[in-house]
């Protein structure tokens, strides 16, 4: 299978959650979950590392953190870039109870962030909340102190975001439960029994809790709540769903060099078993609040990478950026490989449907307007008016569409 060009992959091995995405000294640093020498997930996760100028083109760097020194796995966490040196707070897992993690600190030992020294275990899973899971610390700066948000789930099916406070990132005090919702609650959106990678962020003056929906060892999608946050407590006015299909999961929040609120997702199902790599990371997405809901738009780095108009009859090996404004119900884009249709995007009355030959059909809500589509080898991303839809597709050599409704560009 063709390797994507602007969707990060490991040279070999498995990757999942992105984290610690930071603009530092004129370049972006990307960290991610990494299992060397495997094309399936395993608990001995490492922190992989890459650097790049623009969130699309990455140079792989040496592994930042690896199991050992008391860690059976180095799971998801956060990076804090401080004037006196960067620190990582990560989930340290130990067999046999991998779900109930510990929070551990590591410090950069050089300016390249290639080398890190592990420090103490700062927090254990609290005993008084009846938790079956505790992981994925996210750090917020609040005045002169710090707040840590950790994902959790109870034996009774409550998804939780619990919080801690600190003045120095080293000594933490339990603050309580920032937000809670039971898996039995399904309206307006179901958000599962565990929030993985919960992140409380500010977008367009509103507070948002972004989380990844987990239930009974199944990974579902990225969900969110929009509401208000103060003093370690988040109150949702509404709940929503951000990703559609079975590919997007574990989005990581960051601010780009210009301060825009952004997410990057793990994309499941994109792989080449013959070469030995599995999974990809999405292109960057910018967040907005629109009519009270959280939506994404394409990051400006995509438009900056355009290299002229695309000839849609000949796109083999190219990265293509399409702006599609479907004119009516039933309008479609057909994706072809050697003349055979391998996938299609179809507008219905209230959604965009992704059909893939021989695979499950997915759809995302769409209220009208432009759909932004990125084709990159075996990866398709479509940004609708309500969320993101996409995943693995067979490599595409040509696209057929009503040319009056689309503008298409090659990306470098």
C-alpha positions in Angstrom: 0.0 0.0 0.0 1.1 3.5 -0.7 2.3 5.4 2.4 0.6 8.7 3.0 2.7 11.8 2.6 1.2 14.4 5.0 -0.3 12.0 7.5 2.3 10.9 9.9 3.2 7.2 10.1 5.9 5.3 11.8 8.7 4.0 9.6 7.7 0.6 11.0 5.6 -0.4 14.0 2.3 0.7 15.5 1.2 4.2 16.5 -1.8 5.6 18.3 -2.6 8.7 20.4 -0.8 11.9 19.4 0.1 14.1 22.4 2.5 16.9 23.5 2.2 18.8 20.2 4.1 22.0 20.8 5.6 24.8 18.8 9.1 25.4 20.2 12.1 27.3 18.9 10.6 27.7 15.4 9.4 24.2 14.8 6.7 21.8 15.9 7.3 18.8 18.1 4.9 15.9 17.8 4.9 13.0 20.3 2.8 9.9 20.0 2.1 6.4 21.3 4.5 3.9 19.6 4.9 0.2 19.7 8.1 -0.8 17.8 8.2 -4.1 15.8 4.5 -4.6 15.8 1.5 -3.8 13.6 -1.0 -4.3 16.4 -1.4 -2.5 19.7 0.6 -3.9 22.7 0.8 -2.5 26.3 4.5 -1.8 26.1 3.9 1.6 24.5 6.7 4.2 24.0 6.6 7.9 23.3 7.7 8.4 19.7 8.9 11.8 18.6 8.9 13.8 15.4 9.7 17.4 14.4 8.5 19.5 11.5 8.1 23.1 10.2 4.4 23.1 9.4 2.3 20.3 11.0 2.3 18.4 7.7 5.9 17.3 7.0 7.6 15.4 9.8 11.1 14.1 10.5 11.1 11.1 12.8 13.4 11.5 15.9 14.6 8.9 18.4 12.2 7.5 20.9 11.7 10.0 23.7 10.5 7.6 26.5 10.6 3.8 26.6 9.4 1.2 29.1 11.7 0.2 31.9 12.7 1.8 35.2 9.4 0.7 36.8 7.2 1.3 33.7 5.7 -1.6 31.7 4.1 1.0 29.4 4.5 4.7 28.7 1.0 5.8 27.9 -0.6 9.1 26.9 0.1 12.4 28.7 1.1 16.0 28.3 4.1 18.2 27.7 4.6 21.5 29.4 7.2 23.9 27.8 8.6 25.9 30.7 11.4 28.6 30.6 13.5 26.4 32.9 13.0 23.3 30.8 10.2 21.1 29.4 8.5 18.4 31.4 6.3 15.5 30.4 3.6 14.1 32.6 2.6 10.7 31.4 0.6 7.6 32.3 2.9 4.9 33.7 1.3 1.5 33.5 2.4 -1.7 35.4 1.2 -5.2 34.8 -1.3 -6.7 35.6 -3.7 -3.8 36.1 -3.0 -1.7 33.1 -6.2 0.3 33.3 -5.4 1.9 36.6 -2.4 4.0 35.7 0.0 6.2 37.7 1.1 9.7 36.7 4.9 10.1 36.4 7.1 13.0 35.4 10.0 13.2 33.0 12.3 16.1 32.2 14.1 17.2 29.0 17.9 16.9 29.3 18.6 18.8 26.1 17.2 21.5 23.9 16.3 19.1 21.1 13.8 17.3 23.3 15.3 14.0 22.0 16.5 13.0 25.5 14.4 12.8 28.7 15.1 11.7 32.3 12.3 10.0 34.2 11.5 11.3 37.6 9.2 10.2 40.4 5.7 8.7 40.3 3.6 11.7 41.3 0.1 10.1 41.6 -1.4 6.7 42.0 -5.0 5.8 41.1 -7.2 7.1 43.9 -8.7 4.4 46.0 -11.9 6.1 47.2 -13.7 6.6 43.8 -14.1 2.9 42.8 -12.2 3.4 39.6 -11.6 0.8 37.0 -9.5 3.2 34.9 -7.3 6.2 35.5 -5.1 7.7 32.8 -4.2 10.4 30.3 -3.2 13.5 32.2 -3.9 16.9 30.6 -2.3 20.1 32.0 -3.9 23.5 32.2 -2.2 26.7 33.3 -4.4 28.7 35.7 -2.9 31.9 36.9 0.2 31.0 38.9 -0.8 27.3 39.4 -1.4 24.3 37.3 -4.4 22.0 37.0 -4.3 18.4 35.9 -7.3 16.7 34.3 -7.2 12.9 34.3 -9.6 10.5 32.5 -11.4 7.9 34.6 -14.2 5.4 34.8 -16.1 3.8 37.6 -17.3 0.2 38.1 -20.9 1.7 37.9 -20.4 3.1 34.4 -19.6 6.7 35.2 -17.2 8.5 32.9 -15.2 11.0 34.9 -12.7 13.8 34.5 -10.9 14.2 37.9 -8.6 17.1 38.7 -5.5 17.9 40.7 -3.8 21.2 41.5 -0.1 22.1 41.8 2.1 25.2 42.0 5.3 23.4 40.7 4.1 20.4 38.5 5.7 18.1 41.1 3.4 18.1 44.2 -0.3 17.6 43.4 -3.4 17.9 45.5 -6.6 16.1 44.6 -9.3 18.6 43.8 -12.3 16.5 42.9 -14.4 15.5 40.0 -14.6 18.1 37.2 -17.3 16.3 35.2 -19.3 13.1 35.3 -21.7 11.3 33.1 -23.1 7.8 33.2 -23.0 5.4 30.2 -26.8 5.0 30.5 -27.3 8.6 29.4 -27.8 8.7 25.7 -29.4 12.1 24.9 -28.4 14.1 23.0 -25.2 12.1 22.6 -23.8 9.0 24.3 -20.3 9.5 25.7 -19.5 6.1 27.1 -18.3 4.7 30.4 -14.8 6.1 30.4 -13.3 9.3 29.0 -10.0 8.7 27.5 -7.8 11.7 26.8 -10.2 14.3 28.4 -9.1 17.8 27.7 -10.8 21.0 29.1 -10.1 23.8 26.6 -11.3 27.3 25.6 -12.6 27.9 22.1 -14.2 31.2 21.0 -14.8 32.2 24.5 -16.6 28.9 25.5 -15.2 26.1 27.5 -15.2 22.6 26.0 -14.5 19.2 27.3 -13.1 17.0 24.5 -12.9 13.3 25.2 -12.6 9.9 23.5 -15.5 7.6 24.1 -14.7 4.2 25.5 -17.0 1.4 26.8 -16.2 -2.2 27.6 -12.8 -2.2 25.8 -14.3 -0.7 22.6 -13.1 2.6 21.2 -15.9 4.6 19.7 -15.4 8.3 18.6 -14.5 11.7 19.8 -17.2 13.4 21.8 -17.4 16.8 23.5 -19.4 19.0 25.9 -19.7 22.7 25.5 -20.4 24.7 28.7 -18.7 26.6 31.5 -15.6 25.9 33.6 -14.4 27.4 36.8 -12.4 26.3 39.8 -11.9 22.8 38.5 -15.5 22.2 37.7 -17.0 21.8 34.2 -20.8 22.1 33.6 -22.0 21.1 30.2 -24.8 23.0 28.4 -24.8 20.4 25.6 -23.1 17.3 24.5 -22.0 16.5 20.9 -20.1 14.2 18.7 -17.1 15.4 16.7 -15.9 12.4 14.7 -17.8 9.9 12.6 -16.9 6.5 11.2 -14.5 4.1 13.0 -11.2 5.7 12.2 -10.8 9.0 14.2 -10.0 8.7 17.9 -7.9 10.2 20.7 -7.7 13.8 19.4 -4.9 15.9 21.0 -5.4 19.6 21.7 -2.7 22.2 21.0 -2.3 25.8 19.9 -0.4 26.4 16.8 2.3 29.1 16.3 -0.4 31.7 15.8 -2.4 30.7 18.9 -5.2 28.9 17.0 -7.0 26.1 19.0 -6.3 22.9 17.1 -6.7 19.1 17.3 -4.9 16.2 15.7 -6.4 12.7 15.7 -5.2 9.2 15.7 -6.6 7.5 12.5 -7.2 3.7 12.9 -7.3 1.2 10.1 -4.6 2.8 7.9 -1.8 0.3 7.5 0.6 -1.7 5.4 1.3 -5.1 6.9 3.8 -6.0 4.2 6.0 -3.0 5.0 5.2 -3.3 8.7 3.6 0.0 9.8 0.1 0.5 11.2 -2.1 3.6 11.9 -1.6 7.3 10.9 -2.2 10.7 12.4 -4.6 13.2 10.9 -3.8 16.5 9.4 -4.3 19.4 11.8 -7.8 20.7 12.4 -8.8 24.2 13.7 -11.6 24.3 16.3 -14.6 26.7 16.2 -17.8 27.1 18.1 -20.7 27.4 15.6 -24.3 27.7 16.7 -23.3 26.3 20.1 -21.6 23.2 18.7 -17.9 22.4 18.4 -16.8 22.0 14.7 -13.5 21.7 12.9 -12.1 23.5 9.9 -9.0 22.8 7.8 -5.8 24.2 9.2 -4.2 27.0 7.1 -1.1 24.9 6.6 -3.1 22.9 4.0 -3.8 25.9 1.9 -0.2 27.0 2.3 1.0 23.7 0.8 -1.0 24.0 -2.4 1.0 23.6 -5.6 -1.5 24.5 -8.3 -4.8 23.1 -9.6 -5.2 19.3 -9.7 -6.1 17.3 -12.8 -8.6 14.9 -11.2 -8.2 12.4 -14.0 -4.6 11.8 -13.0 -3.9 11.9 -9.3 -2.0 8.7 -8.6 0.7 9.3 -6.0 -0.5 12.8 -5.3 -2.0 14.6 -2.3 -5.2 16.3 -3.3 -7.2 19.0 -1.5 -10.8 19.4 -2.7 -13.3 22.1 -1.8 -16.7 20.5 -2.7 -20.0 22.3 -2.5 -22.6 19.7 -3.5 -25.5 21.3 -5.3 -28.2 18.9 -4.5 -29.3 15.7 -2.8 -27.7 12.7 -4.4 -24.7 14.6 -5.8 -21.5 12.5 -5.4 -17.8 12.3 -5.8 -16.6 8.9 -7.1 -13.0 7.8 -6.2 -11.5 5.5 -8.8 -8.5 3.1 -9.0 -7.7 2.0 -12.5 -11.2 2.9 -13.6 -12.9 0.9 -10.9 -14.8 2.7 -8.2 -13.3 2.1 -4.7 -15.2 4.7 -2.7 -17.7 7.5 -3.0 -18.9 10.5 -1.1 -22.6 11.2 -1.4 -24.8 14.1 -0.2 -28.1 13.1 1.3 -30.7 15.4 2.8 -28.8 15.9 6.0 -25.5 14.1 5.8 -22.4 13.2 3.8 -22.1 9.4 3.3 -18.8 7.6 2.7 -19.2 4.4 0.8 -16.2 2.1 0.4 -16.3 -1.0 -1.8 -16.5 -4.1 0.4 -16.4 -2.1 3.6 -18.9 -0.5 6.1 -20.6 2.7 5.0 -20.1 5.7 7.3 -21.9 9.1 7.4 -21.6 12.4 9.1 -24.2 15.2 9.6 -24.0 18.0 7.1 -26.3 21.1 7.0 -25.0 22.4 3.7 -22.1 24.5 2.4 -18.6 23.3 1.6 -17.1 20.0 2.4 -13.3 20.0 2.6 -11.7 16.7 1.4 -8.1 15.6 1.7 -6.9 12.5 -0.3 -3.5 11.2 0.7 -2.7 7.8 -0.6 -4.6 5.3 1.6 -6.2 8.1 3.7 -9.3 10.2 3.2 -10.5 13.0 5.4 -13.7 14.9 4.9 -14.7 17.9 7.0 -18.4 18.5 7.1 -20.4 21.3 8.7 -20.7 19.1 11.9 -17.6 17.1 12.2 -14.9 14.9 10.6 -15.5 11.8 8.6 -12.8 9.6 7.1 -10.4 6.7 7.3 -8.7 4.1 5.1 -9.4 3.9 1.4 -7.9 2.0 -1.5 -5.4 4.3 -3.3 -7.2 6.6 -5.7 -5.9 7.3 -9.2 -8.8 9.5 -10.4 -11.9 11.4 -9.2 -15.1 12.0 -11.0 -17.4 14.8 -9.9 -19.5 17.6 -11.2 -16.7 20.1 -12.0 -18.9 23.1 -11.3 -19.1 22.1 -7.6 -15.5 21.4 -6.8 -12.1 23.2 -6.7 -9.1 20.8 -6.5 -5.4 21.4 -5.7 -2.3 19.3 -5.4 -0.4 19.6 -2.2 3.3 19.5 -1.8 
